[in-house]
Amino acid sequence: MRLERVDGDVPDTQLSVMFGIVNNEGLTIGALSDLERVTPPSMNRTVNALVERGLATRSGSPDDGRKVIVTATDSGMQLVEETRRKRVAWFSKQLSTVSADERAALDAASPILRRLADS
């Protein structure tokens, strides 16, 4: 499913961060680092690359001038939305090939998988 994407030039790491930025409005570098489970300096490099690509912007936090808030640009939003659309279409096509029993097993397992994915 990760192969389903709009722009093959954006590395997986940067695309993952873009999804985090879009899904969680107003994140700091530290919060993005926690979300992606990387160090703040590593996240800073990733955010720099996203800013250079025109996919994200940095701005000062209104609450604390020492913090930087990262937001998606219109191009960044479009990248995430189109990638999500392609992945949903791919997954729907794959899901249409499973049997009723397999679909029931997936339905039963989905709360567990969601909890694991969110941990």
C-alpha positions, 0 to 999 in steps of 0.5 A, spaced: 500 500 500 505 504 501 507 504 493 500 507 492 502 515 492 502 521 488 509 523 488 515 518 488 520 523 489 518 524 496 521 519 501 517 515 505 519 518 511 517 525 509 511 523 506 509 520 513 511 526 516 506 530 512 501 525 514 502 527 521 502 534 520 495 534 516 492 529 521 494 533 527 494 540 526 499 545 529 504 540 531 511 542 534 518 539 532 518 536 538 511 533 537 512 531 530 519 527 533 515 524 538 509 522 533 515 519 528 519 516 534 525 520 532 530 525 535 528 532 534 534 534 530 532 528 525 525 531 525 528 538 524 532 536 518 526 532 515 522 538 516 527 543 513 526 538 507 519 539 506 519 546 507 524 546 501 519 542 497 514 547 498 510 542 502 510 545 509 511 551 513 514 553 519 511 559 524 512 561 531 507 559 536 502 564 538 503 561 546 511 560 546 515 564 541 521 559 542 517 553 539 516 552 532 509 550 529 509 546 522 503 546 518 502 543 511 502 548 505 496 547 499 501 543 495 502 539 502 495 538 503 494 536 496 500 531 496 497 527 502 489 527 500 491 525 493 496 519 496 490 517 501 485 517 495 490 512 491 491 508 497 483 507 499 482 505 492 487 500 492 485 497 499 478 497 496 480 493 490 484 488 494 478 488 499 473 486 494 477 480 493 476 477 500 471 472 502 465 473 506 469 469 512 475 473 511 471 479 511 468 477 518 475 475 521 478 482 518 472 486 522 473 482 528 481 484 528 480 491 526 479 494 533 485 490 535 489 492 529 487 499 530 489 499 538 496 496 536 497 501 530 495 507 535 500 505 540 
